[in-house]
Amino acid sequence: MSNPNDYTVGWICAITTEYVAAQVILDEKHEQPKDVSPNDNNDYTLGKVGKHNVVIAVLPEGKYGISSAASVARDMLHSFRNIRVSLMVGIGGGAPSRKHDICLGDIVVSTPCDGKGGVFQYDFGKTIQDQSFRTTEFLNEPPVILLAAINGLKAKYKIEGHRLKEAISSILKKKPRLRQEYKRPDPSSDRLYQSGIIHPPDDEASCGEACGDGPSNLEMRSERTGGEDNPTIHYGLIASANQLMKDALVRDRLVAEKGVLCFEMEAAGLMNHFPCLVIRGICNYSDTHKNKDWQGYAALAAAAYTKDLLYRIPPSRVEAEKKISDILST
């Protein structure tokens, strides 16, 4: 059985699709921990990425959102007290704009911008008489060791390009059971509808059938050329809340006002209590036209990027970091 004190990197997933993606990128898989805290309800997978010992946990089935993520992080730190670097990796809804041509399957990494941390809690704020709701909560930025690795990896990708596509293909070749769910969907299924086009409520038909796929309904975008990275990695602000974003007009407003790149439901429960980097593969456009076709590929793309990132960080640098449990107790 594995010793919990040997693990220095904590990795949290929200759903099973993400948990599977995290497990299949491990270089080694270890035995279950020999003991955990008596009140720890988490399910764990242990393994190695490069020279780092990593502990991965998933939120309980059907339990999503900020409070559930905070609970999983708290239990992880009680059982794995040597964790020094933490990650929240999975899927999210994209917020494309003229400045950021975010497509399905792309990756968004939470990084500070304009003096704000990389995660913005958009349902936390105040209402003032005769004024609109004002958001007030920008959460702690990711640890410097991760921000430095991001810049190093960004430079490497700019010079050489990334090999995430090849890494994903290699995984699916080894794990044929996963191909149907985790392969890259046909590009024709990547449709960005104009913000005013709403999928009819309770209509089980595909978006192509229910909403049409003609130029009058879709945002027309240029295809990526062979010289561009695909998937593309975007760096900036991730919006988090206890609600699923399915409103293109609100999405566009927060893009215009805050520069948001992505929406998700868990990170706001972690940033001030489990200082981490948030990495999201884009599986929808945060509107009413949601489907699950891109979830597997987006989760695997995010996990593959995370693996590349961990390879940039020397184990000695991780060991030099303070234990997160010690930081939170001071």
C-alpha positions in Angstrom: 0.0 0.0 0.0 1.2 3.5 -0.8 2.3 6.0 1.9 0.3 9.3 1.7 3.3 11.3 2.8 5.1 10.4 -0.5 2.6 12.5 -2.5 3.3 16.2 -3.2 0.9 17.0 -6.1 -2.8 17.1 -5.6 -5.2 16.9 -8.6 -9.0 17.3 -8.3 -11.6 16.4 -10.9 -15.3 17.1 -10.9 -16.8 14.2 -12.9 -15.9 10.7 -13.9 -15.0 11.7 -17.5 -12.3 13.9 -16.1 -11.2 11.3 -13.5 -10.6 8.8 -16.3 -8.6 11.3 -18.4 -6.4 12.1 -15.4 -5.7 8.4 -14.7 -4.8 7.4 -18.3 -2.1 10.1 -18.5 -0.2 8.7 -15.5 3.2 7.3 -16.2 2.8 4.8 -13.3 -0.2 3.8 -11.3 0.3 3.1 -7.6 -1.6 1.0 -5.0 -4.3 2.6 -2.9 -3.2 4.6 0.2 -2.5 2.4 3.2 -4.4 4.8 5.5 -6.4 8.0 5.2 -8.0 10.4 7.7 -11.0 8.7 9.4 -13.4 11.3 8.1 -12.0 11.3 4.5 -14.8 10.4 2.1 -12.8 10.8 -1.1 -12.0 8.2 -3.7 -8.3 8.4 -4.7 -6.1 7.3 -7.6 -2.3 7.5 -6.9 0.5 7.5 -9.5 3.5 9.3 -11.0 3.8 11.9 -13.7 7.4 12.3 -14.6 9.2 12.3 -11.2 6.2 13.7 -9.3 4.0 11.5 -7.1 0.4 12.6 -7.7 -2.8 12.0 -5.8 -6.0 12.4 -7.8 -9.5 12.7 -6.3 -13.0 13.1 -7.9 -16.1 14.8 -6.5 -18.9 12.4 -5.3 -21.4 11.3 -8.0 -24.1 14.0 -8.4 -22.3 16.5 -6.1 -21.1 19.4 -8.1 -20.2 23.0 -7.4 -18.1 25.1 -5.1 -18.9 23.6 -1.7 -18.4 20.0 -2.9 -15.0 20.9 -4.4 -14.0 22.6 -1.2 -15.0 19.5 0.8 -12.9 17.2 -1.4 -9.9 19.5 -1.2 -10.2 19.6 2.6 -10.3 15.9 3.0 -7.4 15.4 0.6 -5.2 17.8 2.7 -6.2 15.9 5.9 -5.0 12.6 4.5 -2.1 13.8 2.2 -0.4 16.4 4.4 2.7 16.7 2.2 0.9 18.2 -0.8 2.6 21.3 -2.0 1.2 21.9 -5.5 -2.5 21.5 -6.4 -4.5 21.4 -9.7 -8.1 21.5 -10.7 -8.3 19.9 -14.1 -11.3 19.1 -16.3 -13.9 20.6 -18.7 -15.5 24.0 -19.0 -17.6 26.2 -21.2 -15.8 28.5 -23.6 -16.3 32.3 -23.9 -15.1 33.1 -27.5 -14.6 36.7 -28.7 -12.9 38.6 -31.4 -9.8 38.7 -29.2 -9.8 35.0 -28.3 -10.9 32.6 -30.9 -11.8 29.8 -28.5 -13.0 26.6 -30.2 -14.2 23.3 -28.8 -11.3 21.1 -27.7 -9.1 24.1 -26.8 -7.6 24.5 -23.4 -8.0 27.5 -21.0 -5.4 28.0 -18.2 -6.2 30.3 -15.2 -3.6 33.0 -15.1 -3.6 36.5 -13.4 -4.4 39.5 -15.6 -4.8 43.2 -14.9 -3.8 42.7 -11.3 -6.5 40.1 -10.7 -6.1 36.4 -9.8 -6.9 33.8 -12.4 -10.3 32.9 -11.1 -13.3 35.2 -10.8 -16.4 34.2 -8.8 -19.2 35.9 -10.8 -22.1 35.1 -8.4 -20.5 36.7 -5.4 -21.0 40.4 -5.0 -23.5 43.1 -3.8 -26.7 44.7 -5.0 -26.9 48.4 -4.5 -30.2 50.3 -4.7 -30.9 51.7 -8.2 -27.7 50.0 -9.5 -27.0 46.6 -11.1 -25.4 43.7 -9.2 -21.7 44.3 -8.7 -19.3 41.3 -8.5 -16.6 41.8 -5.9 -14.7 38.5 -5.6 -11.4 37.8 -7.5 -9.8 34.9 -5.9 -6.1 34.2 -5.0 -3.8 33.7 -8.0 -2.1 30.3 -8.6 1.2 29.6 -6.9 4.3 31.2 -8.5 5.9 27.8 -9.2 3.0 26.9 -11.5 2.9 30.4 -13.2 6.7 30.1 -13.9 6.1 26.6 -15.5 3.3 28.0 -17.6 5.6 30.6 -19.1 8.3 28.0 -19.7 5.9 25.7 -21.4 4.3 28.5 -23.4 7.8 29.4 -24.8 8.5 25.8 -25.7 5.1 25.5 -27.5 5.8 28.7 -29.4 9.2 27.5 -30.6 8.4 23.8 -31.3 4.6 23.6 -31.2 2.9 21.1 -28.8 2.3 17.4 -29.3 -1.0 17.1 -27.4 -2.7 15.7 -30.5 -0.1 12.9 -30.7 -0.2 12.3 -27.0 -4.0 11.8 -27.1 -3.7 9.5 -30.1 -1.1 7.4 -28.3 -3.3 7.1 -25.2 -6.3 6.0 -27.2 -4.3 3.5 -29.1 -3.3 1.9 -25.8 -6.9 2.2 -24.4 -9.2 1.2 -27.3 -12.2 1.1 -24.9 -12.0 4.9 -24.6 -11.8 5.7 -28.3 -15.5 6.3 -28.9 -15.9 8.7 -25.9 -12.5 10.4 -25.9 -11.6 10.8 -29.6 -11.8 14.2 -31.2 -15.3 14.7 -32.7 -15.8 15.7 -36.3 -15.0 19.5 -36.7 -18.4 20.0 -38.3 -20.0 19.5 -34.8 -18.1 22.6 -33.5 -20.9 25.2 -34.0 -20.9 28.6 -32.3 -24.4 30.0 -32.5 -25.2 33.7 -32.6 -26.0 34.8 -29.0 -29.7 35.4 -29.8 -30.3 31.9 -31.1 -31.7 29.8 -28.2 -32.1 26.0 -28.3 -35.8 25.3 -27.6 -36.3 24.2 -24.0 -37.0 20.4 -23.5 -36.3 19.8 -27.2 -34.2 16.6 -27.5 -33.4 17.2 -31.1 -29.8 18.0 -32.1 -28.9 21.7 -32.4 -28.5 21.2 -36.2 -32.1 20.0 -36.4 -33.7 22.3 -33.8 -31.7 25.5 -34.4 -30.4 25.1 -37.9 -26.8 25.3 -39.0 -27.0 28.0 -41.7 -24.9 31.2 -41.9 -27.8 33.3 -40.5 -27.7 31.4 -37.2 -24.0 30.7 -36.8 -20.9 32.9 -36.1 -18.7 32.4 -39.2 -15.1 31.7 -38.2 -11.9 31.0 -40.2 -10.5 27.5 -40.1 -7.2 27.1 -38.4 -4.2 26.7 -40.7 -1.6 24.0 -40.5 0.8 26.4 -38.8 -1.5 27.0 -35.9 -1.7 24.8 -32.8 -4.8 22.8 -32.5 -6.0 22.5 -29.8 -5.0 26.1 -28.9 -4.1 27.0 -25.3 -5.5 30.2 -23.9 -4.3 32.0 -20.8 -6.4 34.3 -18.6 -9.5 34.6 -16.4 -11.8 31.7 -15.6 -15.3 32.5 -14.2 -16.6 30.2 -11.5 -20.0 30.0 -9.7 -22.4 27.6 -8.2 -24.5 27.6 -11.3 -24.1 26.2 -14.8 -23.7 29.0 -17.4 -26.2 28.5 -20.3 -26.8 32.1 -21.3 -24.9 33.5 -24.2 -25.9 37.0 -23.5 -24.6 36.9 -19.9 -21.5 35.1 -21.2 -20.9 37.9 -23.7 -21.4 40.6 -21.1 -18.8 39.1 -18.8 -16.4 38.7 -21.7 -16.8 42.4 -22.4 -16.7 43.6 -18.8 -14.1 41.2 -17.3 -12.3 39.5 -20.2 -13.5 36.0 -19.1 -12.3 33.1 -21.3 -14.1 30.2 -19.6 -16.9 29.2 -17.2 -17.0 26.4 -14.7 -18.5 25.4 -11.3 -15.8 24.3 -8.9 -12.7 26.5 -8.8 -14.2 29.2 -6.6 -14.4 26.7 -3.8 -10.7 26.0 -4.0 -8.7 29.1 -4.7 -8.6 30.7 -1.2 -8.4 27.3 0.6 -6.5 25.0 -1.8 -4.4 27.4 -3.9 -4.3 25.8 -7.3 -4.0 26.2 -11.0 -7.2 25.6 -13.0 -7.0 23.9 -16.4 -10.1 23.5 -18.5 -10.7 21.8 -21.8 -13.6 23.5 -23.7 -16.5 21.3 -24.4 -19.3 23.8 -25.1 -19.8 27.6 -25.5 -21.7 28.3 -22.2 -25.0 28.7 -24.0 -28.2 26.7 -24.5 -26.6 24.5 -27.2 -24.9 22.1 -24.9 -24.1 18.5 -25.7 -21.7 15.9 -24.4 -20.0 15.1 -27.7 -16.8 17.1 -26.8 -16.6 16.3 -23.1 -14.2 13.3 -23.4 -11.8 14.9 -25.8 -11.8 18.2 -23.9 -11.1 16.4 -20.6 -8.2 14.4 -22.2 -6.7 17.5 -23.8 -6.7 19.3 -20.4 -5.1 16.3 -18.7 -2.4 16.0 -21.5 -1.5 19.7 -21.1 -1.3 19.2 -17.3 1.1 16.4 -17.8 3.4 18.6 -20.0 3.2 21.3 -17.3 4.3 18.9 -14.5 7.2 17.8 -16.6 8.5 21.4 -16.6 8.7 21.5 -12.8 11.8 19.9 -11.1 10.8 17.8 -8.0 13.3 19.8 -5.9 11.2 22.9 -6.6 8.1 21.2 -5.4 9.8 20.0 -2.3 10.9 23.6 -1.6 7.3 24.8 -1.5 5.5 25.0 1.8 2.9 22.3 2.5 -0.5 23.6 1.6 -1.8 22.4 5.0 0.8 24.5 6.7 0.0 27.6 4.7 -3.7 27.3 5.5 -3.1 26.8 9.3 -1.1 30.0 9.6 
